[in-house]
Amino acid sequence: MKKAGMRIGILLSLLCWILPSVGQKNVIDEVVWMVGDEPILRSDVEATKRFLLSSGQALQGNPDCYIPEQIAIQKLFLNQAKIDSIEVSESDVNRYVDMYLSNYIQQFGSKEKMEEYFNRKYTQIREEQRVEVRNGEIVRLMRRKIDENVKVTPSEIRQYFASLPQDSLPYIPTTVEVQLLSIKPVISLQETDAIKKRLREFSDEINDGRRDFSTIARLYSEDNKTALQGGEYGFVSKASLDAEFARVVFSLNNTKRVSPIIKTDDGYHIAQLIEKRGDVINFRQIVLKPKVSNIALTEATSKLDSLYALINDGKLTFEKAVTLHSEDTDTRNNQGLMVNKNLESDFYSSSRFKYEELPQDISQAVYNLKPNEISKPFVLKTDRGSEEVVIVKVKNRIEGHRANMNSDFQTIKALALNKKKESVVDAWILKKQKETYIHIEPAYRNCEFRYPGWLEE
């Protein structure tokens, strides 16, 4: 479906950067396809094949047919994107890169083992992958431009559903809609002052040449993504950073001096410029995060205990309590209703979650709750590493079932729309094949391609 297609496209575009580090150096490379003026190398195909096998991905049919065809399709999209001046969000690109690198480090066991496997420094891997992820995002946006005006009518939806065999109807897993009421414990002035004092001491030591920024970052920075590489962030655009943080780091000009202290939702930072390249920058950072005291947690819990009692006694609705008291900016103006931000989820951007898609603490709290029941207050550890006290309410629970027109119209509509969009994209690819110079070496021609127009020279 659409999410799966997007994942495959991004995966295929990522594979090109693997070759230089894991390729067989004794093999003489050769061009096996030409798409316009863009070559597809045998090493591209072999590297992709090895990567898919090593990561447990199933190869579809003959990989020497399937893989170069998929790469060729990507090149058609990228070529059209250049013509149409398609631009991507650098913040989205960096989010994908961080996700993939985190998965790779977990897979290999450490950053050092990953560097050894790819024969690259972490910063090189990150920069190369950023380029390829960017290409993958361009392809996704190009596809969206091609099919963005496609619509389906109610009769087309019914016809699509009627055409599905009963045993092929998609299974809809159990999902829940969850509302959140959050109180953030107050960080004491003493804690904030202590962190600022420590960061000023670090700055003085670095500026005076007594200690190295990278060494301090490895020892003390509380940002897990950058601490192990000496605080180095990697090249990034201004748009993908917190606005105030970006303003400060992009104003840096001296690679020896340290920035002023910067406050963001992640904590307190100091930064040091490494290099500027046009509209992107590479820098190091040290991050310290304020700690919540037991007293502050107790006070926040006590406040929520009182609200919990009022809601249970019917003296205050959960929704009104959220409006008056919740400190979660993402949900406060939506009666506490959480939105699924998991890009890999079939329910992305909706209010529905599979239990495993919820933060673990929330999933445990709501698992045994019935619709309209609320949890007792509990401490939630956020993905930013902070702590807050929350109450959650199950607004709705939809049991797992085979899709039907009554309760899953929107899901079926999405499936029907996706099928129609795929046919539009297929037609676009067939058209572009006829307009683009394509050459395939004889050894790669004996294939049953998905799109037959590749061999019409």
N, C-alpha and C positions, 0 to 999 in steps of 0.2 A: 504494500500500500504506500501512500505518499511518504511516510516517515522511513519505511524500509528503503524505498528508492533513493531518498536523500542520503541515507547512511551508506548505501552501496556507492553512490557517486562520490561522496567525500572519501570513502575508503580507497577507491581506485585512484583518485587524484593524489592521495597521500603516498601511494606506493612508489612513485617515481623517485623520491628522495632517498629511498633505502639503498638503491643500487651501489652508489660510490663507496659505501662502507662495507657491504657484504658481498659484492660482486666477485666473481672468480677472475682474478687478475690475469690468469694465463689464457683466457678465452678471448679470441679476436672478435670484437664487436662488429655488428653489421646492421644496416638499415633493412627492416623487413616490410615496413609499410611506409608510404608517404601520404599524408593528408594535407592537401594544399602544399605549403612549403614547410610543413612540420613533420619531422621524421619520427617513426616509432622504431626503437632499437630492439634487437634480439635480447639485449641485456635487460631492457624494460620488462619484456614478457617473462624472462626467466626469474628476475627478482620478484615480480608480482606473484608468480607461481610459488616460489619458495616461501614468500611471506604468507600467502593464503594457507599453505600446507602447515607451516609452523604455528599458525594461530588457530588451527582447527577449522578453518573455513572449508566448506564443501566446494569443490571445483565443478562448474556446470559444463558437462559435455567435455569436448576436447579443449584443454586450456590454451593450446596454440591457436585455436580459432576464437574462443570466447574472449580471452584476455585482450588481444590486440583490437578486436572489434569494439570492446568497451572503451579502451583508451582512445580509439579513433572517434567514437561518439563524443567523448569529452572534448577532444580537439575541435570538433565542429561547433560545439557550444561556446568554447573559449574564443574562437575566431569571430563568431557573431557578436559576442559580448564586447570585443574590442571595437567593432563597427558601431555598436549601439551605445558605447561609452558606459557600460554597466559598472557601477561602483559598489563597494561592499563596506560594511561596518567593521572597522578595525577592532572594536570592542568584542564583537561576536567572534572574529577570527582568533583573538587572544584567549577568549573563553574556551573555544574548541581546542586550541593548542595546549592550554593548561590541563584540560581534561585528558587528552591523549597522552601527554607526557606523564601525568600522574598514573595512568593505567600502565604505561610501559615500565615505569620504575617499580610499580607493584609486581608486574609480571616477572621482571628480571631480578628483583630482590633488593636492588639498590641503584642509585644514580651511577655509581662507578661501574657496575656490571653492565648497565645499559650503554655507557660510553665505550666500554671495551667491546661490546657486541657490534656496535655501529662504527667503531673506530673513529669517533667524533667526540669533541668536547660538548658538554651540555649546551653551551650557548650556540655552538654551530648547529646542533640538532634542532634546537628551538627555532633558530632563524630559518633553516631550510624547511622545517615543517610549517612554519608560519606562511611561507610563500605558497606551499602546496595546499594548505588549508584554505588560504585565500582564493586559490584557483577553484577549489571545491565549492566554496561559497558563491563565487561568480557563476559557476555552472548552475547552481541551485537557483540563483536569481534569474539567470537567463531562461531556464525552464519555466519559472513562474511567469516571466514576461510573455512567453509563448502561449501559456494556457490560462492566463489570469482572467480572460473574458469568457471562459467556458462556463456554461450554466446547465443545469438539468431541470426538466419540468417534472411535476408530480407524476405524470403518466410515464415518463422515462424511468423514474424511480421505481414505480410499481412493476414495470416491465422487467427491469433489472432484477428485482427481488424474485419475480415469478420465474426467471430463467435459472435461478440458482437451485441445484439439487438440494434436497433437505439435509443430506449428510454433509453438504459443503457450506451450510450456513455458519457464519463466524460465531465462535463462542465468546460471549461478553463476560469477562471475569467480574467478580464481586467488586463493586466500587462504593466509595463513601464521599459525601460532601461534609467538610469539617469547618466549623467556625472557631475562631481563636480570640481570646481576651488575654492581653499580655500586660504585665507590669514590669518595668525594668528597674532593678535595684539601683539606688543612688550611689554613684561612685564618690567616695569621700574626697574632699579637697586635699587632704594629706596624701592620699594615694596618687592623685594627679600631679601634685607638686613633686613627689618623690620620683615619678617617672620623668618629668621634665628635667629635674636636677641631674638624673643619671644620663639622659641624652645630652645635656650640655657638657657633662664631663667627657663623654665619648667624643663630642665635637671638638673640645679643646685639645684632647690627646691627639686626634687625627690632624687637626689644623697645625699643631705644633710639631708634627712629624714624630711623635713619640710612639704611636701605634698605627697599625694599618687598618683601614676601614673594613676590608674583607675579613681580617682576622676577628675583629670585634663582632661583625655580622654572624660569622660561623659560631661564635661562642655564645652570643647573647640575643640575637634577633629572634623574635617569636613569630615570624612569618615562615611557615613550613615550606612554602613554594620557592623561597629565595635564599634562606639561611645557609643551606648546604653548599650553594655556589657563591658563597661570600657576599650574599645580598644582591647579586646581579639579577636584574629583572629581564633583560633582553629587549630588543628594539620594539618600540610600541608608539602608537600615535597619541596625540593629545586627547582625542575623542574617547579613547578607551580607559582613561584614568579619571579618578575623582577630580572635579573641576578645580578645586583649590590646590590639590596636590599637583595637578598638571600645570597650573599657573606658576607654581614655585619651581618645579624641576625644569620646565622649559625656559625659565629665566636664568638658569645656571650657565656660566661660561667658563669657570675655572675648574679643571679636573682634580685639583688638589684640595679645594675648599669644600666644606660641608654646608648644606642648606640650613635655613632656620628650621625649627621644629614645626611639623605640619600635623594637624589633627584631622583624621578621617573616621569613618565608621569602623575601620579595622584597628584603630589605635592611634598611637603617636609615632611619627616617623622623623628620621633625618635621612637625607639622600646626598649622593655624590655623583656628579656627571661622569660618564665614561666616554660617550661619543654622540654627536648629532649627525644625522644624515637627512637633509631636507626636512620633511615634516614628521620624522620619527626620531626617537631618542632612546639611548641605552643608559641605564644608571644603576647604581647600587643603593640599597636602602637597609636601614635598621629599624625594626618595628618593635615597640614595647606596648603591651596591652594592659590596661588597668585591671586590677583584680577586685572582684566583688567580695566585700567582707561578709562574714556570717551574720553580723548585725543587720546589714542592708538586706540580705536575703530573708531574714526573719521578718523584717518590717514589711517587705513586699508581700511575703506569704500571708502575713496577718491581714493586710489590706484585702487580698484576694479571698481569704477565709470569710471576711465580712460580706463581700459581694456574693460569694457562693451561697451563704446562708440566706441573703435577701432574694436571690434568684430561686432557690429551692422553696422558699416560703411563699413564692408568688408575688412578692412585693416589688420586684424589679425584673424586667425581661432581660434575657441575655443580650439581645440586640441593643437595648437602651444602655446597658452596662458597658458594652463595647464603645458606643458613641461617646459616653461620658468619661470613661476611664482608660480605655485601651491605649497603649503606647506603641503598638505595632503599626508603623506607617503604611505597610503594604495592605493591611486588611481593615483598618479602623473605619474607613469611609465606605466600606462595603459590608457593614454589619458583621465584620469579623470573618467573612467567607474567604477561605484560602483558595489560591489559584495555582494550578499545576504548572510548574515552570520547568519540568523535566523534558528537555528537547527530544528525548528518545521515546517518550510516552505517546500512546495512541490518544491520550486524553490531554495532551499538551494544550495549554492556554484555556482549558475549561476548569470547572470547579470540582471535577471528578478525579479521584485518586484510587489506584489499587493500593492495598495496605502497604506493600513494599515500596511504594513511591513516596510515602510520607516520611518525614523525619522519624527516626527510630523511637524517640521518646513519645511522640504524638501517636504513632501507630500502636504502641503498647497501651497507651491511655484510652484509645477509642475502640480497640478491638472487641471488647465485650460490652460496649455501650449500644443501646438501642436508639433509634431516631428520637430526637428531642431530649435525650439524656445528656447530662454534663458531667465532666470529670471533677474530681477534687483538685485543688491547686497542686502543681508539681513544678520542679525546676527543669527548664528546657535549655539544653546546650545548643546554641545556634551554629550554623555552618561557618560563622566568623570567629568562633571560639569564645563568644561571650555567653553569659548566663542571664536568663530572665525567668520570671515566675508566670505561669499561664494556667488558664482553664480552657478546656476545649469542649465543644458541643457537636454531636453528630446531627447535622441537619437532615441528612437523607442517607439511606443505605439501599443499594440496588444489588440484589443477589445475582450470582453468576447464572447465565442462561444462554440458550441459543437465541440469536437475534430474531426479532419479530417486528412487524410493521407497527404494532401498537406502542410498544415501549422503547423501540430503538430506531425510530424513523430517522433521526439525525445521523446515527451511525450508518444506516443503510444508504441514506442520501450521500454521505461522504464517500462510501464505497462506489456508488454509481457515478458520482462526479469524478472520482479518481480514474475510473475505467474510461470515461469519456475523455478526460484530460490526457491519459496515456495514448489514446488513439490520435489525438491532435498532435502530440509530440512525435509520435511515430510518423505521421504524415509529413511533419516538418523535417525530420531526419531524412526521409526518402527524397524530399525535394532538394535538400542541401547536398545529398550525394550526387545528384545530377549536375549541380552547379560548382562542384569542387573537384579539383584534380586529385585523383586517387590512384596509387600504384601499389600493388601487393606482389611480393616476390613469389615465384612459383611454389616454393615449399610451403607457403602459408595460404595457398588458394583452395586446396581441396577440402572445403569446409561447407557446412550447412549454417550459413550466417542467419541471424535473426532478421537482418535487413539485406535483401539480396542485391541491392544496387551497388555494392562495393566493387564488383567485378566488371561492371559495364564501363569499359575504357574506350 
